Amino acid sequence: MFSKILIANRGEIALRILRACRELGIPTVAVHSTADENAMHVRLADESVCIGPPVARDSYLNIPQILAACEITGADAVHPGYGFLSENARFAEILEAHGITFIGPTSDHIRIMGDKIQAKTTAEQLGIPVVPGSDGGITPEDDVHAIADHIGYPVLVKAAAGGGGRGMKVAQTKADLDTAISTARAEAKAAFGDDALYMEKYLGKPRHIEVQVLGDGQGNAIHLGERDCSLQRRHQKVFEECPSPALNDAQRKNIGEICADAMRKLKYRGAGTIEFLYENGEFYFIEMNTRLQVEHPVTEMVTGIDLVNEQIRIASGATLGIDQQDVTFEGHAIECRINAENAATFAPSPGTITHYHPPGGLGVRVDSGVYQGYKIPPHYDSLIGKLIVHGRTRVECMMRLRRCLAEFVVDGIDTTIPLFTKLVDNQDIANGAYDIHWLEKFLAEESQKEQ
């Protein structure tokens, strides 16, 4: 096992990793920007190192500074969390070159799955169902209209190096295609420095279903069921649940085993998530995230398996200590992402938390690094915490969630708690009858009511 782990992240996920390390008896190092010197994970870590000013590129994305922090403190492993450098293949390579373990997959697997064109090709070769689309990227020399005609309208043009909805445009008809491509190419270049695009079938009312996998890099792999992440705003997940209300046991077992088998073939190491669009009983691969997901707690609540603990064990060289038959699914879990944003306009709301009281009780978990008096900086993602609830059934889980939202107090800033209060009272949500477009339609209707 490792002698000391450096946590190359901030906020709730840094605290989550620190807690896992504590339970394993491993000392921790927190790195932080000057804006985060009073962060909870910095206060609780065994050691802390300031790695730069507030701007992420000069601190949390500053590889030389993080490497120097490892050398100063003697950390022999780095957990990247999610975001920042968690899917940076070069970062993983640099750490390994200096004899420091990257707690995650190999740099080769990060690189393969980080390129959406190569990821789709690899997934297809591994037996994972994919969305019908172009054979590789589309270039200015390609007959894009012929490709789109072959796929069938509407089509989705996507950035190969993309994420978060940037560089993604829909062409409903042939007349829309040229504009969609030129706009997507410009967005991709601006956002990622890479204007490579590909094209695939646009699905009208799909759900977003993802499968959690674990592999030990030695050919052993399992799945830990699926999560439904269909409630999204601007392609950003807002509300996640496990299991999905859209699947039956046979479907989840089938897609889970397809994913686990693919990871065995790939000899994947660590935790990963294979994401799908699901429509009319069919799964279509969209991407694989080679890291811990924001929504991982709902899987932990249902399976009882600590994913961060498993990441650390596997990275230390241990074989997978869990067989598929050891994985059991108990009850239902839901996560709400609590952001420091206005619930109606989604404008960021940095500032000082004047009162803070998280909910509690049976089956309740709050992952957050904030506290009363904490000043939320304006420099980073607006996620300040996650409310996760578990119940024996989905109905019990929803009732518990409603109670917890009423208890949750965060004063001094705006949060998205009022949005979730509305959602738990909505009949579509109660019935589990929603797709990836549902939330934006709901928000548009709510906006019209207020005008």
Phi, psi and omega in degrees: 000163184284152178273334180197134181245128173268132181260107185269060181197189184216179171066208187297325183288327176296319178292322178300315180293318179302318181297320178296319179297318179301316182291337177268357179076025183256124176298152185235154173237125175261129170258150183204156172276171179297334179287341185249021185296338179255014180295151184299319182292331177290320179294324187269341183293157178292326177218157175219149181224126174282128185245010176149183179287176186302322184301128188302322183296338180261000181223279186290344175252008183269093184300314179302322180291321178292320178297319178297322179296322176297316183291322180295319187265347182079021178293133181253006177207154179231128172257121185272353183067225173232161184071193180045245186259014187294334179238035179258105184298323181296321177300315179299318179296317181296316178300312181299323179296335179261013177075022180248131183279130173272119182279089185172191181286177178290158179298327179297316180291324176298316183293317180300311184279347178281341176260112189297329178291311180294324179297317181295318178297316180296316180301317180297319178295331181272000177091015178270132180293138184236162176287135175303134182191192182291152175277090185084197183284165175251135182245165178301339181275345182286152173277085187295331180290323178293320178297315181295321179297321180293319180290317183100127180286153357285154179238157179245124177262127187228148174288133180295328181256022192273181178175158177068017177086356179278141183071030183231120182222145179258134171249109181286327182222173178302325182294337182271346194295311184300318179294318179300317181293314183295321179292315179297320181295318180294318179296318181297318180296316182291321186277323189237356183070018183214117184262016178294136181232162167218171186228141177212168180297134176268123181267134189290309183224060182276164168258157176257108181243133179230147183246126178277130178234156174224133175223157181254007179077001182242017177098000177257134180205150177223166171246154180240039176081188185243162172235144175258117183240037188285338179280104187225151172234122182053044177068011176256129182293144184236323189215128183229148178218156180217125359280175178286135176289354183268346186251153170258173185300322181294318180295315182291325177294319182294309183290328177296317181290325175301315181291316180297318179297320178298319180291329175295315179298320182284344188056048181291144182242125175099196179271144177206162180227125179259119188257140182227153159264139184234122181210135178053041176079005182244142177257139178228115180302135173242322178190168173235129175262121187266051185198179172288139179266152175306321187271015182301333182299330181294326176292318179297321182294325183275326182262338184076013181258127179278106185292324180290320175303314180295321177303314183293315179302311183296317181296334180282355178107359180287149174281163180299122184268007183234128172269160182302323181290346177278346183274120177239150182244117184241117173075206187221144179225145178227141176239135171247128177276115180269112181253151173277074182217153171293130186291342180261316184260343183064022174289137180301150183225067176291162180149188184264132177279115184273328175220140181217122178217101179282153177287165179212194180109179182301132175072022183241134179223133175237115176260107182203147177255009183267166180202167179298127183095350179290138179257114181284119181285155182272005192269349191232182177306147186279357179295122179246348179181170180226128174261120181238128178234152181229141176217166180292331177226169178295322179298314178298320180298316179296319179296319179294320178298316179301315179297318182293320179297324179291332180276335189289121179242121172224099182258156177103340178221165171276146173223172180271010178304317179300329177297314181292329176299322176290319184296319183291344177264002181272137185293323178300318180293318178300324181274352184070023185259077180214160177229188186289346179262351188300313187295318181294325175294318179299315181295322178296319178294320179295321179296320179294323179297326184277347181279000000 
